């Protein structure tokens, strides 16, 4: 992208000139991203790549017909092309643009950008550990500009660090770890690794099929929390009082704060599973509206607004001490060794590395299958353990260890 014009305002002007007087209303969504990626390949080669990209997405509305177009490249060219494609694809059956009186934005205070030297030192530290393979550290800067034909606009910036590596925790069993943070200090080693330390050769885990209480590490809990955020909670049974799961889009805890969502509604933190929502004594407000309004986001920038989690944060209303310093005894799921699989009837299945733990130390380890019904998970959380860890899974998931009851283990 060297030599390309990456001015967001220029992209908006070009799109506006193309659409002018050809639509009743239109919106322009622009995002400029700059990435620095450091990679240590298995062959031993160290790679450094820096990229910059500007993308423009445009929606136009004529009567009850809506069109969507997208383009990337130089600002003015991308703006014109996105607007031209949106006009060419106007058709019925799409969500209409929000009314102008519904638009709004909230402040997004600036945050310091991670220093390149700190990112390079983090990469060097990770690559010195011979157990970690295929290490990748990516520093992302993104600036977003949202514009509506009525004159409303919102502009905000985000910084994010993404860290990935693979590690063999059991002979023939490699686990992929993915971490996220705003600053280098947010990236911490998975606490699950400490459980396996100190026992050079634990016994093989023998686990009979049945229902058990299982303590899930953040890496195992994260994909289940993403599933819960994307699927409406069903059933009338009360939530476990330990649930306090939110989609964070504002405030200090949010890694990716935004001024407005992907349609121009003011950004707000969304309750996903909250046992006692603020101002609600009945506990029935378990989820926000998951339609295409008031919470829809652009993941990625070149897709129409859709309901997706941004940064899931499970607070710790009933915390227990860190596992390695506790007297916990039982089955612990340490790391996923497969993707979570959704089956018929809302059931899930996840292959994990697990250990039988006594007083915070592993005495036996092996691979087990965790399964169950997503509809029962909202009632299964018993307590949380330890500090938050920040897992990257398409969205960010910040969660402590979760103790769940009645999980099927085989």
C-alpha positions as CSV (number, residue, x, y, z in Angstrom):
1,X,0.0,0.0,0.0
2,X,3.0,2.3,-0.2
3,X,2.1,5.5,-2.0
4,X,-1.6,4.9,-1.6
5,X,-3.9,7.6,-0.2
6,X,-5.2,6.3,3.1
7,X,-7.2,9.5,4.1
8,X,-10.5,8.4,5.6
9,X,-12.1,11.8,4.9
10,X,-11.1,11.6,1.2
11,X,-12.9,8.2,1.0
12,X,-16.1,9.7,2.5
13,X,-16.0,12.6,0.1
14,X,-15.6,10.4,-2.9
15,X,-18.4,8.1,-1.8
16,X,-20.7,11.1,-1.1
17,X,-20.1,12.6,-4.5
18,X,-20.9,9.3,-6.2
19,X,-24.2,8.7,-4.3
20,X,-25.4,12.3,-4.1
21,X,-29.0,12.7,-5.2
22,X,-29.2,9.0,-6.2
23,X,-30.5,7.6,-2.8
24,X,-32.8,8.7,0.0
25,X,-30.1,7.9,2.6
26,X,-26.6,6.3,2.7
27,X,-23.8,5.5,5.1
28,X,-20.1,5.1,4.6
29,X,-17.9,3.0,6.9
30,X,-14.2,3.4,6.5
31,X,-11.4,1.6,8.3
32,X,-7.6,2.1,8.0
33,X,-5.5,-0.6,9.5
34,X,-1.7,-0.8,10.1
35,X,-0.2,-4.2,11.1
36,X,3.2,-5.2,12.2
37,X,3.6,-9.0,12.3
38,X,6.6,-11.0,13.6
39,X,6.7,-14.7,12.9
40,X,9.1,-17.5,13.9
41,X,8.5,-20.4,11.5
42,X,9.2,-24.0,12.5
43,X,12.1,-24.0,10.0
44,X,13.8,-21.4,12.1
45,X,13.3,-18.4,9.8
46,X,12.2,-15.1,11.5
47,X,9.9,-13.0,9.4
48,X,8.8,-9.4,9.8
49,X,5.9,-8.0,7.8
50,X,4.3,-4.5,7.9
51,X,1.1,-3.7,6.0
52,X,-1.4,-0.9,5.7
53,X,-4.9,-1.1,4.2
54,X,-7.9,1.1,3.8
55,X,-11.3,-0.4,3.3
56,X,-14.6,1.3,2.5
57,X,-18.1,-0.2,2.9
58,X,-21.2,1.7,1.7
59,X,-24.9,1.1,2.2
60,X,-27.5,3.0,0.3
61,X,-31.3,3.1,0.8
62,X,-34.0,4.1,-1.8
63,X,-37.5,3.7,-0.5
64,X,-37.4,0.2,1.1
65,X,-34.6,-1.0,-1.2
66,X,-31.1,-1.3,0.2
67,X,-27.7,-1.9,-1.5
68,X,-24.3,-2.8,-0.1
69,X,-20.9,-2.3,-1.7
70,X,-17.3,-2.6,-0.5
71,X,-13.8,-1.8,-1.9
72,X,-10.2,-1.3,-0.7
73,X,-7.2,0.5,-2.0
74,X,-6.5,4.2,-2.4
75,X,-9.0,6.3,-0.5
76,X,-10.8,8.2,-3.3
77,X,-10.9,5.2,-5.6
78,X,-12.2,2.9,-2.8
79,X,-14.9,5.3,-1.8
80,X,-16.2,5.7,-5.4
81,X,-16.1,2.0,-6.1
82,X,-17.9,1.0,-2.8
83,X,-20.6,3.6,-3.5
84,X,-21.0,2.5,-7.2
85,X,-21.3,-1.1,-6.2
86,X,-23.9,-0.3,-3.5
87,X,-26.1,1.6,-6.0
88,X,-25.8,-1.3,-8.5
89,X,-26.9,-3.9,-5.9
90,X,-30.0,-2.1,-4.5
91,X,-32.7,-4.8,-3.8
92,X,-35.5,-5.7,-1.4
93,X,-35.3,-7.9,1.7
94,X,-32.5,-6.1,3.6
95,X,-32.6,-4.3,6.9
96,X,-33.2,-0.6,6.5
97,X,-30.8,2.0,7.7
98,X,-31.5,3.4,11.2
99,X,-33.5,6.6,11.4
100,X,-31.3,9.7,11.8
101,X,-32.7,10.5,15.3
102,X,-31.4,7.1,16.5
103,X,-27.8,7.8,15.6
104,X,-25.3,8.8,18.3
105,X,-21.8,8.3,19.6
106,X,-20.0,8.1,22.9
107,X,-16.4,9.3,23.7
108,X,-13.5,6.9,23.2
109,X,-10.5,8.3,25.2
110,X,-7.2,7.8,23.4
111,X,-4.9,5.0,24.6
112,X,-1.2,4.7,24.2
113,X,0.0,2.6,21.3
114,X,2.3,-0.3,22.2
115,X,5.9,0.6,21.4
116,X,7.6,-1.3,18.6
117,X,10.5,-2.1,20.9
118,X,8.2,-3.6,23.5
119,X,6.5,-5.8,20.9
120,X,9.9,-7.0,19.6
121,X,11.1,-7.8,23.1
122,X,7.9,-9.8,23.7
123,X,8.5,-11.7,20.5
124,X,12.1,-12.4,21.5
125,X,11.1,-13.7,24.9
126,X,8.5,-16.1,23.4
127,X,10.9,-17.4,20.8
128,X,13.6,-18.1,23.4
129,X,11.2,-20.8,24.9
130,X,12.0,-23.9,22.9
131,X,8.7,-25.5,23.9
132,X,6.8,-22.8,21.9
133,X,6.6,-23.4,18.2
134,X,5.3,-21.2,15.3
135,X,5.3,-18.1,17.4
136,X,3.5,-15.1,15.8
137,X,3.1,-11.6,17.4
138,X,0.9,-9.1,15.6
139,X,0.5,-5.4,16.6
140,X,-2.7,-3.9,15.0
141,X,-3.7,-0.2,14.8
142,X,-7.1,0.6,13.4
143,X,-8.9,3.9,12.8
144,X,-12.6,3.9,12.0
145,X,-14.8,6.6,10.5
146,X,-18.6,6.2,10.2
147,X,-20.6,8.8,8.2
148,X,-24.3,9.2,7.5
149,X,-25.8,11.3,4.7
150,X,-27.7,13.4,7.3
151,X,-24.3,14.7,8.5
152,X,-23.7,12.4,11.5
153,X,-20.1,11.1,11.9
154,X,-18.1,9.2,14.5
155,X,-14.4,8.5,14.5
156,X,-12.3,6.4,16.9
157,X,-9.1,4.4,17.1
158,X,-8.0,1.0,18.5
159,X,-4.8,-0.8,19.3
160,X,-4.5,-4.5,19.8
161,X,-1.8,-7.1,20.4
162,X,-2.4,-10.7,19.2
163,X,0.0,-13.5,20.2
164,X,-0.2,-17.1,18.9
165,X,2.0,-20.2,19.4
166,X,1.8,-24.0,19.4
167,X,3.0,-26.2,22.3
168,X,3.2,-29.9,22.8
169,X,1.7,-30.6,26.2
170,X,1.4,-34.4,25.8
171,X,3.2,-36.7,23.5
172,X,1.6,-36.2,20.1
173,X,-0.9,-33.6,21.4
174,X,-0.1,-30.0,20.3
175,X,-2.2,-27.2,21.6
176,X,-2.6,-23.8,19.9
177,X,-2.6,-20.9,22.3
178,X,-4.0,-17.4,21.3
179,X,-3.7,-14.4,23.5
180,X,-4.8,-10.7,23.1
181,X,-4.1,-7.5,24.9
182,X,-3.9,-3.7,24.6
183,X,-0.4,-3.6,26.0
184,X,2.5,-6.1,26.4
185,X,1.7,-6.5,30.1
186,X,-1.8,-7.9,29.2
187,X,-0.1,-11.0,27.5
188,X,0.6,-13.6,30.2
189,X,1.5,-17.3,30.0
190,X,-1.6,-19.6,30.3
191,X,-2.0,-20.5,34.0
192,X,-3.0,-24.0,32.9
193,X,0.7,-24.7,32.1
194,X,1.6,-24.2,35.8
195,X,-0.7,-27.0,36.8
196,X,1.5,-29.5,34.8
197,X,4.8,-28.3,36.3
198,X,6.4,-30.1,39.2
199,X,5.1,-33.5,38.1
200,X,7.6,-34.9,35.6
201,X,5.5,-38.0,34.6
202,X,1.9,-37.9,35.8
203,X,-0.1,-41.1,35.5
204,X,-2.4,-41.7,32.5
205,X,-5.8,-40.3,33.2
206,X,-8.6,-43.0,33.5
207,X,-12.0,-41.4,33.3
208,X,-15.3,-43.2,33.2
209,X,-18.1,-41.8,31.2
210,X,-20.5,-39.8,33.3
211,X,-21.6,-36.4,34.7
212,X,-18.9,-34.6,36.7
213,X,-17.9,-31.2,38.0
214,X,-15.1,-29.9,35.8
215,X,-12.9,-26.9,36.2
216,X,-12.3,-25.2,32.8
217,X,-9.2,-23.2,32.1
218,X,-9.7,-19.9,30.3
219,X,-8.6,-21.6,27.0
220,X,-11.3,-24.3,27.3
221,X,-14.0,-21.9,28.6
222,X,-13.5,-19.3,25.9
223,X,-15.0,-21.2,22.9
224,X,-18.0,-22.2,25.0
225,X,-18.6,-18.5,26.0
226,X,-18.5,-17.5,22.4
227,X,-21.1,-20.1,21.6
228,X,-23.3,-18.8,24.4
229,X,-22.9,-15.2,23.1
230,X,-24.0,-16.2,19.6
231,X,-26.9,-18.4,20.5
232,X,-29.9,-17.2,22.5
233,X,-30.2,-18.7,25.9
234,X,-33.3,-20.9,26.2
235,X,-35.2,-22.3,29.1
236,X,-36.9,-20.7,32.0
237,X,-34.7,-22.0,34.8
238,X,-32.9,-19.2,36.8
239,X,-29.3,-18.4,35.8
240,X,-26.5,-19.5,38.1
241,X,-25.7,-16.5,40.4
242,X,-22.0,-16.8,39.3
243,X,-22.8,-15.6,35.8
244,X,-21.8,-12.0,34.9
245,X,-20.9,-12.2,31.2
246,X,-20.9,-9.0,29.2
247,X,-19.9,-7.9,25.7
248,X,-17.6,-4.9,26.6
249,X,-17.6,-2.1,24.1
250,X,-17.0,0.9,26.4
251,X,-14.9,1.6,29.5
252,X,-11.5,0.7,30.7
253,X,-12.1,-3.1,30.6
254,X,-13.0,-3.0,26.8
255,X,-10.0,-3.8,24.6
256,X,-11.8,-2.5,21.5
257,X,-13.9,0.4,22.7
258,X,-16.0,2.0,20.0
259,X,-17.9,5.3,19.7
260,X,-20.8,3.7,17.8
261,X,-21.7,0.2,16.5
262,X,-21.7,-0.8,12.9
263,X,-24.9,1.0,12.1
264,X,-24.4,4.2,14.0
265,X,-26.2,3.5,17.3
266,X,-24.3,4.7,20.4
267,X,-22.0,2.0,21.7
268,X,-23.0,0.3,24.9
269,X,-21.9,-2.7,26.9
270,X,-24.3,-5.6,26.2
271,X,-25.4,-8.2,28.9
272,X,-25.0,-11.7,27.6
273,X,-25.6,-13.9,30.8
274,X,-26.2,-11.7,33.9
275,X,-27.9,-13.3,36.8
276,X,-29.0,-10.0,38.3
277,X,-29.0,-7.2,35.7
278,X,-28.7,-3.7,37.1
279,X,-32.1,-2.3,37.7
280,X,-33.8,-5.7,37.2
281,X,-34.7,-7.8,40.1
282,X,-36.3,-10.7,38.2
283,X,-33.2,-11.8,36.4
284,X,-35.0,-12.2,33.2
285,X,-32.9,-9.8,31.2
286,X,-30.4,-12.4,30.1
287,X,-29.5,-11.0,26.7
288,X,-29.9,-7.9,24.6
289,X,-31.8,-7.8,21.3
290,X,-29.6,-9.8,18.8
291,X,-31.3,-8.4,15.7
292,X,-29.3,-6.4,13.2
293,X,-29.8,-3.1,15.2
294,X,-28.4,-1.7,18.4
295,X,-25.3,-3.8,18.7
296,X,-24.5,-5.1,15.2
297,X,-20.8,-4.7,14.3
298,X,-18.6,-5.0,11.2
299,X,-16.6,-8.2,11.5
300,X,-14.8,-7.8,9.2
301,X,-15.1,-4.3,7.8
302,X,-16.2,-5.5,4.4
303,X,-19.3,-7.3,5.6
304,X,-22.7,-5.7,6.4
305,X,-23.5,-5.1,10.1
306,X,-24.3,-8.3,11.9
307,X,-24.7,-9.3,15.6
308,X,-21.3,-10.6,16.8
309,X,-19.5,-10.4,20.1
310,X,-16.6,-8.0,20.3
311,X,-15.0,-8.5,23.8
312,X,-16.7,-11.0,26.1
313,X,-15.8,-10.4,29.8
314,X,-16.9,-12.8,32.5
315,X,-16.7,-10.9,35.8
316,X,-16.0,-12.8,39.0
317,X,-18.9,-12.2,41.4
318,X,-18.0,-15.5,43.3
319,X,-14.2,-15.7,43.0
320,X,-12.0,-18.5,44.4
321,X,-8.2,-18.4,44.8
322,X,-5.9,-19.4,41.9
323,X,-6.0,-23.1,41.3
324,X,-2.3,-23.7,41.8
325,X,-2.5,-22.2,45.4
326,X,-5.8,-23.8,46.3
327,X,-6.9,-27.2,47.8
328,X,-9.0,-28.0,44.8
329,X,-9.4,-31.7,43.9
330,X,-11.1,-33.0,40.9
331,X,-11.0,-33.0,37.1
332,X,-9.5,-30.0,35.3
333,X,-9.8,-29.2,31.6
334,X,-6.5,-27.6,30.7
335,X,-6.5,-26.9,27.0
336,X,-8.6,-27.6,23.9
337,X,-7.1,-30.0,21.3
338,X,-9.9,-29.6,18.8
339,X,-12.5,-27.1,17.7
340,X,-15.7,-27.1,19.5
341,X,-18.3,-29.1,17.5
342,X,-22.0,-28.3,17.5
343,X,-24.4,-31.2,17.1
344,X,-28.1,-31.5,16.7
345,X,-30.3,-30.2,19.4
346,X,-27.9,-27.6,20.6
347,X,-25.4,-30.1,21.9
348,X,-21.6,-29.4,21.9
349,X,-18.6,-31.6,22.0
350,X,-15.0,-30.5,22.8
351,X,-11.8,-32.6,22.9
352,X,-9.5,-31.3,25.7
353,X,-6.3,-32.1,27.5
354,X,-7.4,-32.8,31.1
355,X,-5.8,-33.7,34.4
356,X,-6.9,-35.1,37.7
357,X,-5.8,-32.6,40.3
358,X,-5.1,-33.0,44.0
359,X,-4.3,-29.8,46.0
360,X,-3.5,-27.8,42.9
361,X,-1.1,-30.4,41.4
362,X,-1.8,-32.8,38.5
363,X,-1.5,-36.5,39.4
364,X,-2.8,-37.9,36.1
365,X,-3.4,-36.5,32.7
366,X,-4.9,-37.4,29.3
367,X,-7.3,-36.4,26.6
368,X,-11.1,-36.5,27.4
369,X,-14.3,-35.4,25.6
370,X,-16.4,-32.8,27.2
371,X,-20.0,-32.6,26.0
372,X,-23.4,-31.3,27.0
373,X,-26.3,-29.1,26.0
374,X,-25.7,-25.3,25.5
375,X,-29.1,-24.7,27.0
376,X,-27.9,-26.2,30.4
377,X,-24.7,-24.2,30.6
378,X,-26.4,-21.0,31.9
379,X,-27.5,-23.0,34.9
380,X,-24.2,-25.0,35.4
381,X,-21.7,-22.4,36.6
382,X,-20.7,-22.9,40.2
383,X,-17.8,-20.5,40.8
384,X,-14.8,-18.8,39.2
385,X,-11.1,-19.3,40.1
386,X,-8.1,-17.0,39.7
387,X,-7.5,-14.0,37.5
388,X,-8.7,-13.1,34.0
389,X,-6.8,-14.3,30.9
390,X,-7.5,-12.8,27.5
391,X,-8.1,-15.4,24.7
392,X,-8.4,-14.4,21.0
393,X,-11.0,-16.4,19.1
394,X,-12.4,-14.2,16.4
395,X,-13.5,-12.0,19.3
396,X,-11.7,-11.4,22.6
397,X,-12.7,-13.5,25.6
398,X,-11.6,-12.4,29.0
399,X,-12.4,-15.0,31.6
400,X,-11.1,-16.6,34.8
401,X,-11.3,-20.4,35.4
402,X,-14.9,-21.6,35.4
403,X,-16.2,-24.5,37.6
404,X,-19.1,-26.2,35.9
405,X,-21.4,-29.0,37.2
406,X,-23.0,-31.8,35.3
407,X,-20.7,-31.8,32.3
408,X,-20.6,-35.1,30.4
409,X,-17.1,-36.5,30.4
410,X,-15.8,-39.5,28.4
